[in-house]
């Protein structure tokens, strides 16, 4: 049985004060459950502060991104090895904002995935389509290609130690959310696509929904058989909202 996972992605938000306050609240909430994992991916500058306040709790943490390089003349990048030193379990790769704003190709994302795993991090691979692609009926084609790039670089078994987050780009930060039926349809397709390479991998990998999942719709989304949790944006910056999402996942955990 796949464990439920609720992961916050703070993006470029937070202050030292809010980080301490939120992490203490989330750590206390995470400690209540053993069948759900809660995690926070924070801006790199705050990861040490997250570690300091979450250490010893059931709350996991990670980085919003990693570089393909571990060291060298790469000013401003975040080394996977250095990220790991701060107790990180996860590293998000391929978020639509990285793909869009920084022109990261699927092939480059696959190399980041590889570098993260090599450093002992669990990659969270973000995949998803734009509004134009969604309206053109190309959703499956897009997610297949983004997954295939990772398989080509790392092999299918790499997904035994990874998470996939389906994030329809048209539903991120827009207030729009795919209906539970639409989201489940894509998650089911992703699992079937993975099964074409390995049924074992397909059955075991956690697939999160990442398109404006919040405290109001989490329960309905998490009831879908192929949705294993959520990659949460704005709602993870509010203690009351994020804890409600964790509670929604816990209520459905078996």
C-alpha positions in Angstrom: 0.0 0.0 0.0 1.4 3.4 -1.0 1.9 5.8 1.8 0.1 9.1 1.7 2.4 12.1 1.1 1.5 15.8 1.6 4.3 18.1 0.5 4.5 21.8 0.7 6.4 23.9 -1.8 7.0 27.4 -0.5 8.5 28.8 -3.7 10.0 32.2 -3.2 8.2 33.0 0.1 8.9 33.1 3.8 10.9 35.0 6.5 12.9 33.6 9.3 10.0 34.3 11.6 7.4 32.6 9.5 9.7 29.6 8.8 10.1 28.9 12.5 6.4 29.4 13.2 5.2 27.2 10.3 7.7 24.4 10.8 6.9 24.1 14.5 3.2 23.9 13.7 3.7 21.3 10.9 6.1 19.2 12.9 3.5 19.0 15.7 0.9 17.9 13.2 3.1 15.4 11.4 3.9 13.7 14.8 0.2 12.8 15.1 0.2 10.3 12.2 2.3 7.4 11.2 0.5 6.5 8.0 0.9 9.9 6.3 4.1 11.7 5.6 4.2 15.5 5.7 7.1 17.4 4.1 8.1 20.9 3.3 10.4 22.0 0.4 11.7 25.4 1.3 13.9 28.1 -0.3 17.5 27.0 -0.1 18.5 29.8 2.2 16.0 28.6 4.8 16.7 24.8 4.7 19.1 25.0 7.7 16.5 26.8 9.7 13.9 24.1 8.7 16.3 21.4 9.8 16.9 23.1 13.1 13.2 23.3 13.9 12.0 20.0 12.4 14.8 17.7 13.5 13.5 14.8 15.6 10.0 15.1 14.4 8.1 13.1 11.7 8.2 16.1 9.4 10.4 15.6 6.4 12.0 18.4 4.3 13.7 19.1 1.1 14.8 21.6 -1.6 12.7 23.3 -4.2 15.4 22.5 -6.8 19.0 21.2 -7.2 21.7 21.7 -9.7 23.3 18.9 -11.8 26.7 19.8 -10.3 27.9 19.0 -6.8 30.7 21.6 -6.7 32.6 24.0 -8.9 32.3 27.4 -10.6 28.5 27.5 -10.7 27.6 30.7 -8.8 24.1 30.7 -7.3 23.4 27.0 -7.8 22.4 24.5 -5.1 24.5 21.4 -5.0 22.6 18.2 -4.3 25.4 17.0 -2.0 25.3 20.3 0.0 21.5 20.1 0.2 21.7 16.6 1.6 24.0 17.8 4.4 21.1 19.7 5.9 19.0 16.6 6.4 16.9 17.0 3.2 15.1 13.9 2.1 13.5 15.3 -1.1 14.4 17.6 -4.0 11.9 18.9 -6.4 13.0 18.7 -10.1 11.2 19.9 -13.2 8.7 22.2 -11.6 6.8 24.1 -14.4 8.3 27.4 -13.2 11.8 26.1 -13.6 10.9 24.6 -17.0 9.2 27.9 -18.1 11.2 30.7 -16.5 14.6 29.0 -16.8 14.0 27.0 -20.0 14.9 23.7 -18.5 14.3 20.9 -21.0 13.0 17.5 -20.0 16.5 16.1 -20.7 18.1 18.6 -18.4 15.5 17.8 -15.7 16.4 14.1 -16.1 20.0 15.0 -15.3 18.9 16.9 -12.2 16.9 13.8 -11.2 20.0 11.7 -11.6 22.2 14.1 -9.6 19.6 14.3 -6.8 19.4 10.5 -6.5 23.2 10.1 -6.6 23.4 12.4 -3.6 20.9 10.3 -1.6 17.9 12.6 -2.2 14.5 11.4 -3.4 13.6 13.4 -6.5 10.0 14.7 -6.9 9.5 14.9 -10.6 7.0 17.5 -11.7 5.2 17.0 -14.9 2.2 18.6 -16.6 0.7 20.4 -19.5 -0.1 24.0 -20.4 -3.6 25.3 -21.0 -3.1 25.2 -24.7 -1.9 21.6 -24.6 -4.8 20.7 -22.3 -7.3 22.2 -24.7 -5.7 20.5 -27.6 -6.0 17.1 -25.9 -2.2 16.6 -25.6 -2.1 16.0 -21.8 -1.1 12.4 -22.0 1.4 13.1 -24.8 3.1 15.7 -22.7 3.4 13.8 -19.4 4.6 10.7 -21.3 7.4 12.6 -22.9 8.5 14.2 -19.6 8.5 10.8 -17.9 10.3 9.1 -20.8 13.2 11.6 -20.7 13.8 10.5 -17.1 13.6 6.8 -18.0 16.0 7.3 -20.9 18.5 8.9 -18.6 18.0 6.9 -15.5 16.1 3.7 -16.3 12.6 2.7 -15.1 13.9 1.4 -11.7 14.9 4.9 -10.7 11.3 5.6 -10.0 11.5 3.1 -7.1 13.1 5.9 -5.2 11.2 8.9 -6.5 7.9 10.7 -6.4 5.9 12.1 -9.4 3.8 15.2 -9.1 1.3 15.9 -11.8 0.8 19.7 -11.9 -1.4 20.9 -14.7 0.2 24.3 -15.4 -3.1 25.9 -16.2 -4.2 25.1 -12.6 -1.1 26.5 -10.7 -1.7 29.7 -8.8 -4.8 30.4 -11.0 -7.4 29.2 -8.6 -8.4 26.7 -11.2 -8.3 23.0 -10.3 -8.7 20.0 -12.4 -11.8 18.2 -11.2 -11.1 15.0 -9.2 -12.2 13.0 -12.3 -9.8 14.9 -14.6 -7.0 14.6 -12.1 -7.6 10.9 -11.5 -7.7 10.2 -15.3 -4.3 11.7 -15.7 -2.9 9.9 -12.6 -4.3 6.6 -13.9 -2.7 7.2 -17.3 0.7 8.0 -15.7 0.5 4.7 -13.7 -0.5 2.8 -16.8 2.4 4.4 -18.8 4.9 3.4 -16.1 3.4 -0.1 -16.1 4.3 -0.5 -19.8 7.9 -0.5 -18.5 7.4 -2.1 -15.1 4.3 -3.1 -13.2 6.2 -3.2 -10.0 7.3 0.4 -10.3 3.9 1.6 -11.4 2.2 0.1 -8.4 4.7 1.4 -5.9 5.4 5.0 -7.0 3.6 7.8 -5.2 1.9 10.2 -7.6 0.9 13.6 -6.1 -1.6 16.1 -7.5 -0.1 19.6 -7.7 -2.6 21.9 -9.3 -4.0 24.3 -6.7 -4.7 21.6 -4.1 -6.0 23.2 -0.9 -7.8 22.5 2.3 -11.2 22.7 0.5 -10.6 20.2 -2.2 -7.9 17.9 -0.8 -10.2 15.3 0.6 -12.1 14.8 -2.6 -8.9 14.6 -4.6 -7.2 12.2 -2.2 -10.2 9.8 -2.4 -9.2 9.0 -6.0 -7.4 5.6 -6.2 -4.3 6.9 -8.1 -3.8 10.2 -6.2 -1.5 9.5 -3.3 -1.3 13.0 -1.9 -0.6 16.5 -2.9 2.2 19.0 -3.8 0.8 22.1 -2.1 1.7 25.6 -3.0 0.0 28.6 -1.4 -1.9 26.6 1.2 1.4 25.4 2.6 2.2 28.9 3.8 -0.8 28.9 6.1 -0.6 26.7 9.2 -4.4 26.1 9.5 -4.8 25.2 5.8 -1.8 22.9 5.5 -2.7 21.0 8.7 -6.2 20.5 7.4 -4.7 18.9 4.2 -2.6 16.6 6.3 -5.7 15.7 8.3 -7.6 15.0 5.1 -4.8 12.6 3.9 -4.7 10.9 7.3 -8.4 10.3 7.4 -8.1 8.3 4.2 -4.9 6.4 5.1 -5.2 2.7 5.7 
